[in-house]
Amino acid sequence: MRKPDYSRRVVVTGLGVVSPVGNDVPTAWDNLIRGNSGLVEITKFDVSRYEAKAAGEVRNFSAAEWMDPKAVRRSETSMHFGVSAAKQALIDSGFEITDANREDVGVVFGSGAGGQQLMIEAWIALHEKGPRSVPPTFIANALVDSASGMIAIETGAIGHNVCIVSACATGTHNVAEGAEAIRRGDCIAVISGSTEAPLLETAHAGFTNMRGMGLPRPGEPLQTVSRPFDATRDGFVLGEGAGSLFLEDLELAKARGARIYAEVVGYGSTNDGWDMVQPIDRGTGSARAMKQALERRGVPADEVDLINPHGTSTPLGDKREAEAIHTVFGARAALDARAIAISATKSMTGHMMGAAGAFEAFATVMAVAEQCAPGTINFRDPDPECDVWVVGETQSLPIRYALSNNIGLGGHNGAVIFKRFDGK
């Protein structure tokens, strides 16, 4: 273990994704910049009883390509997604985990809810067939930290290992805490990220009864259901998948000649302390998280050029987030200023819940690396109450710093900032 050094620089050298827009980095990024929606009619259960029928489903995914077949049979989708994304990021980084370094490689990988499907199946087995029908393996594979444990098993990374849970801000917190673990000296590199498989009928029914689910524009395709910051937005749509960022000490990355996507330079974490569902007035909790992210390592607010927002397409949530952005960035945040591009990728993926922050961190890192802001599809009618510059179509832009923002049920707020790496 090394001594803490909070000036230690941490960079992103590997990326991995499983998502409604693609199950690898090139495919997912290409679909994001082309504005190709991953939203489809739900196939995982019968939606005939529901008005809201859309979701961001992962398609053409094979868990057996990434995990031991016996482990696949005992576990479920959220773990499969997480292991795949983590292994992709590790491979992409070119970092080799060996007996000499494995104790210094950590896993900081979360999930908002873990293996809910296994829990449901065990409950059904108990009540239909009796106690002896409940699999003895289901508990270990259904925990929220099951994915982080399996990632260690599958990769050999046996250092610092935690699973941070903060609802829809889970991914943001795991990526940023992974960087902080390197600065603390807990490890030299971290497999960070999060995963979620929330497309269960129970969850769909619950969110429907919360009146949170959105619908497409009248008479228009199902893919228009998610329209962040648009004046006609009326609710969110669920998505599933995972995202992973391989993080490492800059000096280590440079020494081994690694490709560096971006540098992790800011992190903020707060809570509203207000309501389990509704955001606090003017989004003050999210604003404090963004301010913390700026102040932690002195990121100039006037050099943040892009924000990948929480942007779920809910009427109140998007309004409160826009207010929070104005609180932090002032006049630069206004639509007329055209200074901070808002790139809301949930318009294409839906809300991936606990996986959202990690997938959107991937999208933000790629935006910095490629100097390109993916468009927010379905954005057509600006909302005067959300006075921010929403990028409707993909644009090449100079991006010095980019912020990824997420907000979770229970009032959790997370913000992480990535900087363009200039080679120094």
PyMOL commands that set and color helices and strands:
alter all, ss='L'
color gray80, all
select helices_A, chain A and resi 25-34+63-65+69-74+77-93+102-104+116-129+131-133+138-142+146-155+167-184+201-209+222-224+250-255+281-296+301-303+315-333+335-337+346-349+353-370
alter helices_A, ss='H'
color red, helices_A
select strands_A, chain A and resi 10-18+39-41+54-56+105-111+161-162+189-196+241-249+262-271+304-308+341-342+372-373+389-390+395-396+401-408+412-419
alter strands_A, ss='S'
color yellow, strands_A
deselect
rebuild
show_as cartoon
